[in-house]
Amino acid sequence: MPLRREAFRYTPYFCEENIWWLARNLVDAGYDKSEMRVLLFSNPWQSVALMKQRASVQGGPVIWDYHVVLMVRAGTVRQILDFDTQLDFDASCSDYLRNTFPVQSQLPKHYRAWVRSIPASGYLKHFYSDRAHMRGHVPESGFPRYPVIRPTVMEDALRLNDYRDMAAGLPDGSRVTTITRLLGN
């Protein structure tokens, strides 16, 4: 059964929190968290080109410093859940990656996406959203109405900047790869 984006919590500009809540809700509904991975797209220049996003102007690319989606595996099928895409909310992984990311070898390197692939269990355990990255960019009225997401053990906390650092080795089981390699997996 397809998942509907309207059925889940969503706040514009807070994709990292939207995906944390989505993963939490799916686990609470009985989905196996070992079959879910959080994908964080960024690069050292924090300028990734994405297509088919609802924020696109006249079908062009958007350039974001990062973007976060959820990949769910059911058997051999991988789906991407992205609140901000113009594609189906539960697009197949290959369709999503091919339609969202221009051919990477044809882009200047500062627009190429790197992918931090995080086990959902690690993201749910470690993610701490202090929302510092949006202060001054979004009015307070645009912030989520619920409290910040905090790990149970604050010593385990990983902030958004930790995840966006593609050179960092993190204790959450994540690994960094490329769009090209992700498509091949």
N, C-alpha and C positions, 0 to 999 in steps of 0.2 A: 504494500500500500504506500503510495507516495506521501511524503511528509510535506506539510504546508507551512510556509514561512510565517503566516499570520497566527499560527497556533503557539508561537514561542515569543519570549521576551526579546525586545529589540529597542535599542537606543542608537540613533544615527551617530556616527563618528567614534563609536566604542566597540568595534568589531571584536577586539580581544575579550571583552566582557560578554558580548552577545554569544560568542562561541563557548566560553566557559559555561554560561547558563544553559546553552543548548546541550552540551555534553552532559552536564549534571542532570538535566531533565530526561535525556535519553537513557542514562544509566538508571535513574529512578523509575523509568517506565519498563525496565527489564532488558535494555540493550546491553550487550557484552562490551565493557569498556576496552577489552583487549582487541576488539575489532574496530576501534576508533583511533584516529590520529588527528591531532591539531596541526595544521600546516600554516606556518607563519612565513610570508613572502617579504623579503627585504633584500638589502645588499649594503656594502660598506658606505655607499654614497647616499643611502636612504632616498632613492628615487627610482622606483620600480614602475614600469609601464604596464598598464592593464587595459584590456579592451572589454567591451560588453558589460560595463558597470553602469548602474543606474545613475551615477553622478556624471557620466560622459556627456559632453556637449556635442550635439550633432553626430553621434556615432564615433567620435574620436577617442583617443586613449585618455585615461586619467593617469597622472603621475602621483603616486602615493609613497610616503616614506616606509609604509608597511601595510600589509593586509593579512587578516587571519580568517581561515575557513576550517571546516571540519570534514575529514574524510572518514566515511563509514564503509566497512567491508561486510558484505553478505555473501558468503561462499566465495565465488571467484569474481563477483561484481563489486567494484569500488565506486562509490558515489561521493560527490562533493556537495556539501551544504554551505551555501554562501547567501547571506541575507542581502548583499549588495549587488548581486549579479542581475543582468537582464535575461540570463538563461534560466532554465528551470531551477528551482531551489535545490532539487536533488538530481543535478546533472551527473551523467557518468563522468568518471575521473578523466578519461581521455578526451571526451568532448569539452569538458570544462577547461582543461589545460590548453588544448589546441585553440579554443575560441577566446580564451582570456589573455593568453600571453602570445605576443607576436613572436615570430621565429627569432629565437634568442641570438643566433649567430649574425643576424642582420641588424641588430641594435648596437648602438654604442655601449660599451661595457657598463657604464654608469646607469643604464636603464634595464640591464639584465637581472632577472629575478634569481635570487638564491632562496632555498627553501629550508627552513628548520622544521623537521618532522618530529613531532612530540607525541609520545604515547598519551592518550587521554588520561590515563591514571596519573601520570606525572604532572600533567597540566592541572588537573583537578586538585592534586595534593600541594603543588608548589606555587601556583600563580597568585600574585599579589598585585592588585590594581590600585595604585595610589593616585591615579588619574593626573599626575603631574604634567604629562605630555600635552594635555588639552587645556590646561590653565592658561588663560589669555588668548586662546584660539576659539573657544566656544563659550558663550555666556553661561553663567551658573544655571540658568533655567534650562539649558540644553544638556546638562549632566544627568546621568541616571538618577532616578528617585530613590533607589535602594542604596544601602550602605556599600562601601567598597568591599571587594572580595579579598579576603585574607586567609592565608593557610592556617590550619589549626596550630601548627608549631611555627612561630615567626622566624626561627633560625633557618627554616627550610624555604623561606620566601624567595621567589624569583620575580623581579619586576619586569615590566615590558622592555626596558632598556637592556636587561640581561638577555632576554630572548632575541632582541634585534641585533645583538652583537654576534655576528655570524662566525667569528673566530673563537668565541668562548666555548669551552667544554662545560656543560651543565650537568648537575646531578639528577636530572629528571628522565634520563634515558633518551634524550633527543639526539638527532644527528642532522648535519647540514648537507644538502645535496643541491642539484640543479634541476630545473624544469625538464631538461632533456633526459636526465637519468630517472627522474620520477615517472616520466612517460614510458620508459623502458621497463620499469618494474612491474 
